[in-house]
Amino acid sequence: MSKTTTDSSELATPPVPPSTPSLAARVHLGQSWRTAGILIPFLILFAVLSISSSAFLHTTNLINILDQQASTLCIAGAGTLVLVAGGIDLSVGSTYAFAGVTAGMVGQHHSLVLAIGAALAVGLVVGLANGVIVSVFKISPLITTLAMSYVIQGIALKVSSGNLILTGTIPGFTTFATAQFLAVPSAVWITAVFVVILALLLSRTNFGRYVVAAGGNAEAARLAGVRVGGIKITTFVLSGLAAALGGVIDASRLGSVIASSGGAALSFTVLAGIVVGGTSIAGGEGSGWRTAIGVLFIALIGNGFDLLGVDPNWQQIVLGLILLVAVGLDMWTRRVRR
């Protein structure tokens, strides 16, 4: 009588676990949700405003939106790099004002080039200081940049004596941001170039990959040879330069500047635009073009409220709720990817 034998290879074969989505699939899913999370609401809002307000689609109105958001787009573009790298910069509002004041005061006695150069130097120094304090002395970026914002605003108030600095009388200064090319102000063109460069820097270069690695898992990036400290310092420097450029643009566009402009309100608006655009508050994930859509989405809300005559107090409530939803979406996508 023969016995039934069992192939030893069958015994050695472990049970096949249920199929689970690969890491690449989970990452792609998270990115898709982030993209849909800002693009779809933006298109819906754009369509609603187009239907509800006859003035919305006028070329003048659309160009004005871009012109008014030029400085915010610049600052948010660089702020995206900071947030992706695992940091946060709350000093951009004060840097923006100090740079504008610097440009105005220097421009009253020296050339336009020197005035703009001095303003950008202010942003560079502030960004470098923030980066060194965070990366070398290991102080929280939240505390560092919050404290720095008070220091910078105090210096700006001191050097300007709190006075309004007129920039409209400086030869050539006004045309820096208001010169027309194809019926579009130069501020919009400057911003478009700057934002595209930053977006490509994040998405198409080794530096951008290092920024993502530093924010996603700093220790793993360090073990892989990435100079995490240097990467974070560079992102803060770019953020400082962007804030300074934004300050110069608005000082030129408005014809005047005061040290108390910008501040916490601008910093919050920039941060809201970045987060609403899908950049993770925890670092390691972000996109320059999504940030631009996030900033413009918030701008459309304000523009729509103005055109439709809605109580502006509701704008703050709506913006706060949108920010909560954006952060909630960020947390959800992170759970999906685990």
SULRA-V775684 format. One record per helix or strand of 2 or more residues. SS is the DSSP state (helix for helix, strand for strand). FROM is the first residue (numbers start at 1). LEN is the number of residues. Records with the same first field share a line. If there is no record, write none. Layout:
# SULRA-V775684
SS=FROM-LEN ; FROM-LEN
This chain:
# SULRA-V775684
helix=8-5 ; 23-30 ; 59-10 ; 70-15 ; 92-16 ; 112-24 ; 141-20 ; 175-4 ; 186-19 ; 206-11 ; 218-6 ; 228-27 ; 263-14 ; 288-21 ; 313-25
strand=165-2 ; 180-2 ; 184-2 ; 256-2
